[in-house]
């Protein structure tokens, strides 16, 4: 409890969190996105929660035996109170039902302690009489900003909420009537090769910047959510949810995305945008645009959403922006842990996870500019963990029409500015190869390639 001589804390709430985890390991899904080891006040409770967190990241069970073993491995079992302390934690709570409530208490008091620390640092700045006033104020603001940033947490927001500026009223989204065996992209050539996106698969979509990888992922999200009523969870680490929705609106309304973004559309286009917003508002798409996120937080959020709505597809945009755990030695090792965790998430919720990935610059130096598996940036175990690896290749990114004509027979290989090759570089349970789509950068849309007309 809180006393006059100690910073704000609640040891009983801390014990209740830990006891809840020891009797029900799935409780970690409710708190992993906002509660961290350093939120606990007492060292022994920090150590126990840190061990629970580590077990969760490795997809291992959390219980009295595994936690005791892990603490012993770290040489902290006796310091933490031994097996008797773990038994005591279990006896503290009869059920894990209120773990989120206890976790919020621990988190809130941790923020108060950080605020006290920030206040002390700002007070110390005030006593530095020889400091420049502007410099001191900037440093004080930076201290408070870091405290607020540490506390600020976002979660999934339904697309209906983001679309509120485009439409006035809409009825509740209608749930689908039956389970979806597999998620269709509604790109005929891709679905024909893959049989749709299979449940529990990790699919990696890679391309160089501006190739349209986010656009393709959003098109897939829209297609399956609108046509199959599939529930889509999207982690957008690069773009805000407003930017994501603007792209979806441009696609749905067939309006230049720049016009949607700037509001410079015509009256006729505005009517199409209103109609598009009505369609999208019924789509079960949930967007989390937290700019800094660890994979363990993603898993916790996805698990919670899955319990509420049965998630059918998870999209991560993009892999290289996911924060690694500080204890990892290098980025390649961190990314390996991230892809393994995303694969584990796919299996846990039995839904495909589509993860977007940047590719290395090696493509630029090759004559063909065709992506290959070795181009996966900071690859680590991406290739190994992924069930499917897709690449986007667009010749128009590297050649103008004149340049193309110098090295190709235009009669046999005409220059097609909107052509996009989708390369299926890895397919664990099926064929690999290439399929063709059309790409319209203005409306942020991929389309099935039209079959060529046979000569008369």
N, C-alpha and C positions, 0 to 999 in steps of 0.2 A: 504493500500500500504506500501512499504518498505521505512523507513526513516533512517537517519544516526544514530539516537539514540535508535532505537528499533531493536530487532532481526528480521530476514527475515520472512515476513508474507504477506498475501494478503487477507484482509477482504472481498473484493468484490468477490473473488473466493469462499471463505467460504460461503458467503451468496448465491451465485449462486448454490452451491451444495445443500444447505438446501432448497432453493426455488424450485429446480428441484424435490426434494423428496416430497415436499408438494403438488405439482401438479401432480406427477406421482410416486406412491409408488413403482412401479416395478423398478425404477431407482436404488434401493438399491442393486439389483442383480449385477449391473455393478461395484459397488465400495466396497461392503462389504468385499471382500477378501483382500483389501489392505489399506482401509481407516478406521482409528479408532478414537474414540472421542478425545484422547489426541493429535491427529494431528492438531486439530484446535487451533488457537492462542488465540482467545478471549473466556473468560469463558462462555458468553451467547451462543455462537455458539457451544461450547463443550457440553453444557447442552442440546441444541436442538437436536444435532446429537446423543447424548447418548440416548435420549428418542426415537428417530426414530429407533435406533439400537435395543433397548429393545422391541419395538412394533414388529419389524421384527422377533426377536427371538421367540416371543409368537404367531406368525402367525396372528397378528392383523393389520388392515389397518393403513397406514400412511397418515394422512391428517391434516388440520388445527385444526379440532375439537379434534381428538384423541391425537394429540401432546399437545395441550393446556390442555386437561384434565390430561394427564400424568405429565406435568410440575406442574400443580396445586397440584396433589397428592404428589409430591416431595417437595412442598413448594417453587418452583423456578419460577413460572409463571411470577410474577411481576418483579423479579430480571432479568429475561431474556428479559424484555421489554413488557410483556403482549401480548394479542391477537393482538394489533396493530403491534408489531414487526413481528409476524408471517405473517400478511397481507403484511407487507413491503417486507418480503422475497419472497412471491409469486409474488409480482409485479416486482421483480428484473429480472425474466427470463420469456420469452414467451413460452419456451418449455424445456423439460428435455433432449432433444437430445444430448446435450454436457456435460452431468453430469460427464462422465468419464474423459473428458478433464479437467474440473474444479477440480475434485477430485485429479487428478495427480498433479496439481499445488499445492494444499493444502498439499499433501503428500510430494512432493519434498521440499517445504519450511520447513516442519517439520523436515525432515532429516537434512537440513542445520542448523536448530536450535540445533539439537542434536549434530551435529558435532562441533558447537561452544562450547557447554557445555563440550563435550569430550576434546576439546582443552584446555579449562580452567582447567579441572581436571588434564590433563597431564602437563600443565604449573606448577600447584601447586606441582606435584610430583618432577619436576625439582628443585624447591626451597627447597626441603627437603634434605639438604646437608648431613645429617647423615644416609640416607638410603643406602642400598646396591644397587649397580648399576644394577645387574641382577634382583633383586627384583623389582626395579623401572621400568625397561624395561618391565618385565612381566606384571606388573600392567597396564602400558600404553597400551601394546598390548591387554590386556583383555578389557580395556575401548573401544578401537577401534573395537575389535571383536564384542562386544555387540551392538555397533552402526551399524555395517554392518549387523549383524544377524537380527536386528530389521527391516532393510530395505530389506533384501533378501526375495524375494517372488517367488515361482514357480507356474506353472500352468500346465494344461494338455498338454502332449506331445503325438502325434500319434505314434503308435507302429512302423510305417514305419521309423520314424526318428531315433529311437533307433536301428532299424535293419540295418541301413545304413552301419555298419561295416561288415555285412555278405553278402550283395548283392550290385551290382553296379547300375543297372537301373531297374525301375519298373514303369508301367503306373499308372495313378491315380486310386484310389479305386473306384470300381463301386457301385453306390448307388442301394439299393434294389428298386424294382418296386412297392411294396405295403406294407401297414402297417402290423405290426406283432400283432396278437391278444393276444398272450401270449408268453413268452420266454421259450423255451425248453432247458433242461439241456443236452439232448441226452444221459441220463442214463435211460434206458427203465423203470426200476423198480421205480425210483424216479418220473419220469414224469407220470407214471401210477397212483401213489398215489396222487400226487399233481395236476395233469393236467397241468404241467409246472409251471413256476413262474408267478404268476398273477400280472397284473398291479396294482399299488398303494399299494402292499403288502410290509411289512417289514419282511424279512426272516433273522433269526439269525442262524448262523452256529457255533456251539460250540464244542470244543474238548480240550484235554490237549496238551501241547507242543509235537511236533514230531508226532502227530497223522495223520497229513496230511490235516488240514483244509484249509490252504492257497493253497495247491496243488489242492484240490477239487474245490475251488473257481476259480482258474486259468483254470482248465479243463472246467468248466462251461462257463467261459468267452470265451475260445477258441471255444468251440463247437457251442455256439449260434452265435458268430461273424462270424465264417467261414461258418457254415451251413445255418444260417438264415439271414446272413448279418445284424444282430442286432448290434446297436451301444452300446458299453460297455464303461462306465466311471469307472476307477479304482483309488481309493485313496489308495496308498500303503505307510502307515506311518512307516512300519517296514523295508521293503526292498527297495533298490534303483531300479529305472526303468531298469537298466542294469541287475540286478539279476532277476527281474521279467521276462524279455525277455529271459534270459538264460534258465530259467525253462520252458518257453513255447517252446523254440527251442528244448530242450532235449525231451520234450513230443512229439512234432510234428515229429521230426526226428528219434525217438526211439533210442536215444543215451544216454549213461550214463551222467547225469547232471554234474558230476564232470569233465568229459572229456570236455564238452562244456565250463565249467567255466575256466578250465586251458589250453584249447586249445591243448589237448593231443589226439585228435581223429585221426583215420586213414584216408587215402585218400578216401576210400569208404564212411566212416562216414561223411567226409567233404562234399561229393556230396549230401548226404541226408540232411545235415544241410543247404546247399545252396538251395535245393528244398523246405525245410521247411520254410526258411526265405522268399522265394517268396510267399508261401501260406499265411503266417502270415502278410506279408506286405500289402496284400489286405484286411485284416480284420480290420473293424472299431473299434479298441480298442484304448482308450486314457488313458494314465497313468499319474497321478500326484503323485510324490514321495516326496512331502514336508514332512519333518520329524516331524514338529510341526504344528498342524493345529487345529483350533477350528471348531465346527460344523457349525457355522454361515458362515465361509469362504467356507466350503464344499458346503453348499447350494448355495452360490453365484456363485461358479465356475460351479457347476452342472447345474444351471439355464442358465448360459451363453452358456455352451456347448450344452444344450438342444435346445436353440434358433437357434444355428447354424447347428446342426446335428440330432436333435430328438433322445435323449438318450432313449434306451430300457432297460438298466440294469445298476444299480450303484452297485459297490462292494467297501466295506470299510474294510480294513485290518490293524488294527483291532480296535474294540470298545474302549478297555481300554487305547489305545494310544492317543485318541482324547483329546485335552486340554479342560478343563472346564473353565467356566467363573470365574474369581477371586472372584466375589461377592458371589458365592455359598458357603454354610457352610460346606459341606462334600462331599466326593467322591461319595457316593451312591446317594445323591441328584443331583450332577452334572451329573452322568451317566443317571439318570432318565430324566433329561432335554435333554441330548444328544439323547437318544432313541426316545423321543417324537419328537424332531426336525427331526430325520431321517425318522420317520413315516410321518411327515408333508411333507418332501421332496418327498417321494414316491407318495403322493397324488398330490403335486404341479405339478410334471412333468409326472404323470400318468405312472410310471415305477416301477418295483420291485427294492427294495434296499436290497442287500444281505450283511449283516454285520457279520463279523467274531468276535467271542468272546472267550476269555480265560475262562477256567473253574477252579473252586477251587480245592485244593488238597484233598478235602473230598473223591474223587473217589479212591485215592490211598489206603485209609484205609478200604474201603468196600471189601467184599469177591468177589462180582461179577464184580466190576470195571465198571459197566454200568452207564453212565452219566444219570442224572435226572435234572429236571428243577431247583431244589434248588441249583444245582452246578454252575449255572451261576454266574461268579465272580462279586462281587460288584453289585449284580443283580439289586437293585433298582426296576425300573418298566420294565425291559427288557421283562420278561415273559408276563406282561400285555400288553405292546405296540406291541409286535411281533404278526404277523398273523400266522407265521410258525416258529417253532423252530426245528432245525435239530442237531443231535449229531453224532459224529464219534466215534465208539468203535472198538478197535483192540486188540484181545486177545494176539497177539504176543508181544505187548508192556509190558505185565506183566508176561508172562509165556514162558519159554523155552520148547522145545519139551519134554524133560525129565520131567520137572515139570508138564506139561499138562498130561502126561501119568500116573502120580501118582494119579491124582484126576478125570480122565475121562476114559471112555471105548473107546479106540482108534478105535475099530471096529465100534462103533456107532457115536462117535464124534471125527473124526480124527483131528490131529493138522494141521491147515492151516495157514502158516506164512503170506500169502498174503491176508487173508480174512479181510474184513472191514464191520462192521455192521453200516448202516446208520439208526439211530433211529429218527423217526418223532414223537417227544414228544408233539408237539402242532400243531394243524392244525385247524384254526378258522372255515374254511368252508369245512372240509372234514375229512377223517379218519386218525387215527394215527397208528403207527405200526413200523415194522422194514423191511428193505430191505438189500440185500447183494451186495457188490461190491468187486472187486479185486484191490489191491493196489501194485504198483511197485515203490518202493522208489528210485531205481536207475534212472529211466527215468521220475520221478515226474508225475506219471500217475495213475488215477483210471480208471477201466474198468468195464463193466457189468460182473457180475458173470456168468460163463458158466453153463448152465443147466447140472445137474448130469445125467450121462448115466444110463439108466435103466438096471438092471441085465438081462442077457440073459436067 
